[in-house]
Each structure stands twice: as C-alpha cells, then as structure tokens.
C-alpha cells in the first residue's frame, strides 16, 4: 500500500494564481481531511470529508475549495492564491474521523509570492 | 471556541523520563490524541485516550482526566531519535475532527 500520497511536494505560485493540491489514499478510508501548518505552529483543519460526496468546513476554510467524488481522492483547490496561504499542507485519512489514528501524507510546501 | 495549551519546549537527557502536559478547553469533547512530528516530516500517531486513565504503548504512555480537561504524554528511556515536536489534539464534533495544539519541541541531549 502507498498509504496517503500528495502531489506536488513543492510549489511556488504568484499572487492571484489558482492551483489544485492532489491527495489520494489506497486504504479505503472514509474520512479525509486537509490541514495547513505554519512555522512553529500546530495543524489547522481546512476542510474534511466523511465520505464520497460529503465535505464540510474546518477552522480555516476561506480561500479553499474541496470536492470528494471518489473514496480515494480528495483534492484541495486554492482559488486565488495569497501570500497568507504560504504554508505546508498535509492531507490525512482514517477509517472513522479524528478519534482514531489519522494517516498523514508527506505534505506539500507552498510558497505564494 | 477551542483552545489547547502545551509547553513550547522541553529538554531532557538520554535515558531520562519526560512528561508533556496538555490542557484544553472545548465543547463536544470526545478524546485526546498525541502525534509526533520530526523536522520536515509528517505527523505520526502515538496514542488516543477517550476515557480517564493511563494508556501504555511501549516507552510511551498517555493519560487523560476529563474532569480536569488535562492530559499528558509520558516518554520513558528517552532516545536521541525522540527529539521531535509533539502535538496534543482534541477530537470533537460530528466527525470527531481534530483541533491541534501548537506543539512541544522536545530536545534530547546525549
């Protein structure tokens, strides 16, 4: 099993550009989530999904969209990148929400100039 | 809203025991998790407590007191490889989604 994969590993965007961060898991997990981590801080929940076709907002959803058309994939879309979105983005999955072990992907390091 | 408090830094020597505390304020609390993150890496799961008491997994133990809104992670027989950041996280809400603390940077000295 590959676990949770994320692409790209690194990305530099200009202000105003849009892009999609990809996340996929092969563990048949129902729950998937996106976090951002700023230097010296914990992870903040952006969006999450409890199954295909179902998504909901986390703590910091503004400026981001998600969709969940399959169990495996949970892409995160930045609509119009801003310097404040410079961060490391982690995708995670689990079979049942946050109350059990969450498996994290390797992260995407995004810089917005 | 939610808040979690944990020390920002802890230093200990190899072979020692260290305790990382976490206090929280949140509604709809289900449980407390702990994650480890090495520099440049992804968080990895260490433990989850839903009920009061101590859970032991090898050199690591985690404790929860729901009445005190308090938990801790206990690391025994410290090794150099334990140098990392440790995050407590509360699970709450319909999907038990996680809210993380700011993390504790543990440095293990030889």
Interface residues (C-beta under 8 A of the other chain):
Chain A: X31 X33 X35 X40 X41 X42 X43 X44 X45 X48 X50 X56 X58 X59 X90 X96 X97 X98 X99 X100 X101 X102 X103 X104 X105 X106 X107
Chain B: X4 X30 X31 X33 X35 X41 X42 X43 X44 X45 X48 X50 X87 X89 X91 X95 X96 X97 X98 X99 X100 X101 X102 X103
